[in-house]
Amino acid sequence: MKALIVHAHPEPKSFNRAMRDVAEATLADMGHEVTVSDLHAMGFNPVSSAEDFGSRRDPDHMSYGLEQRHNWKAGTLAPEIAGEVEKLLAADFVLLVFPLFWFSTPAILKGWFDRVLLSGVFYGGRRVYDRGPMQGKRAMVATTLGGRDTMFGDNAVHPDLRNVLLPVERGTLQYIGMEVLPHFAAWHVPYVDDATRRKYLEDFEAHLRTLDTLEPLPRPTLDDFDDNFMPIQR
């Protein structure tokens, strides 16, 4: 299996980086071919712009998605983007490792989604969810938080973490066709002791070693929707 780890944390000595390292070592030990995109180390630019395109479908008005389609076919995408697209297309398993910022991903990872998940390549029309181009591939989120686990849940101050992660797990990974496996979260990381952090890393390794037995999260099927994405009455 070819595994791609996309890592988004600015501090090389962070616990989040330690999780990335555990993932890389564990997946390699399991016999998988591992590639890492360390977005901060790469200096990945998260900002979408006309500079992403070496040619233009319409020089007078930039529709970003349409220019993505045109430049992919023309082979004129910015090399930074094209390289990441190739990594993603080659991967059988994608692991996103990032700290949770404001109920979301860091800006650099959001920019990776925006610039790399090309219209026409990874989605388009009814080529989404169970008909998406990335069908047969799997993904997982691994995140670190400052908050305690008791702060997230149905009767807690924050929503359940599964709901917080919906934009990534459903709106991004499942949307392009991937099967999303249950996430891993390390809680209250800046404030716990070293023994707790070591236990998190051990638990994370154990979680990764169950890849083949984890049940993917539920996702929509387009069998339930007509050509206008309206629910089909059964």
PyMOL commands that set and color helices and strands:
alter all, ss='L'
color gray80, all
select helices_A, chain A and resi 15-29+39-42+50-52+64-74+79-90+107-116+129-131+149-151+161-164+166-174+189-191+194-208+222-224
alter helices_A, ss='H'
color red, helices_A
select strands_A, chain A and resi 2-7+33-38+93-99+138-144+179-180+184-186
alter strands_A, ss='S'
color yellow, strands_A
deselect
rebuild
show_as cartoon
